[in-house]
Amino acid sequence: MVVTEVERLAEQLVILGRDAANAGRGPLHGGGLRTLDLFGGRGFLHFIVADHLRLVLIVRVTWLD
C-alpha cells in the first residue's frame, strides 16, 4: 500500500515537471529538499526537483508506524 502511494505521488510530481518545485513543504524560493505527507502525516516523501536536468529525484521515504 505504501509503495503504491509513493509510486502515485512520484508520477504526479513527474507530470508537474518544473512546477513540482512548488509542491509540498520546503524552501519558498524553489529548489532544495521538498517534503510531501503520506497518508495524512503517517509518513513523508522527500524529493528534489533538478530542473536543469529535468528530473524529480525521490530522496527518501519515511514511514512512521
C-alpha positions as CSV (number, residue, x, y, z in Angstrom):
1,M,0.0,0.0,0.0
2,V,2.8,2.4,0.9
3,V,4.7,1.5,-2.3
4,T,1.6,2.2,-4.4
5,E,1.1,5.6,-2.8
6,V,4.8,6.6,-3.3
7,E,4.6,5.5,-7.0
8,R,1.4,7.5,-7.5
9,L,2.9,10.6,-5.9
10,A,6.1,10.2,-7.9
11,E,4.1,10.0,-11.2
12,Q,2.2,13.2,-10.2
13,L,5.5,15.0,-9.5
14,V,6.8,14.0,-12.9
15,I,3.6,15.3,-14.6
16,L,4.1,18.6,-12.8
17,G,7.6,18.9,-14.1
18,R,9.1,22.3,-13.1
19,D,6.0,23.1,-11.0
20,A,6.9,20.2,-8.7
21,A,9.4,22.6,-7.1
22,N,6.4,24.3,-5.5
23,A,4.7,21.1,-4.2
24,G,4.9,20.1,-0.6
25,R,6.9,21.8,2.1
26,G,10.4,23.3,1.7
27,P,12.2,26.5,0.8
28,L,9.9,29.1,-0.7
29,H,12.5,30.1,-3.4
30,G,12.3,26.7,-5.0
31,G,14.9,24.1,-5.2
32,G,16.3,22.1,-2.2
33,L,14.7,19.2,-0.4
34,R,10.9,19.2,-0.5
35,T,8.5,17.1,1.6
36,L,5.1,15.6,0.9
37,D,2.9,13.9,3.6
38,L,1.9,10.3,3.1
39,F,-1.5,9.1,4.4
40,G,-2.2,12.2,6.5
41,G,1.2,12.5,8.1
42,R,1.9,8.8,8.8
43,G,4.9,9.1,6.5
44,F,6.8,11.5,4.3
45,L,8.2,11.5,0.8
46,H,11.3,13.7,0.5
47,F,12.3,14.8,-3.0
48,I,14.4,17.2,-5.0
49,V,13.5,18.8,-8.3
50,A,16.6,19.1,-10.5
51,D,15.1,21.4,-13.1
52,H,18.3,21.8,-15.1
53,L,18.4,18.0,-15.5
54,R,14.6,17.7,-16.0
55,L,14.5,15.2,-13.1
56,V,12.4,14.7,-10.0
57,L,14.5,12.7,-7.5
58,I,12.9,10.8,-4.7
59,V,15.5,11.0,-1.9
60,R,13.8,9.2,1.0
61,V,10.6,7.7,2.1
62,T,9.9,7.8,5.9
63,W,7.2,5.7,7.3
64,L,6.1,6.4,10.9
65,D,4.1,3.3,12.1
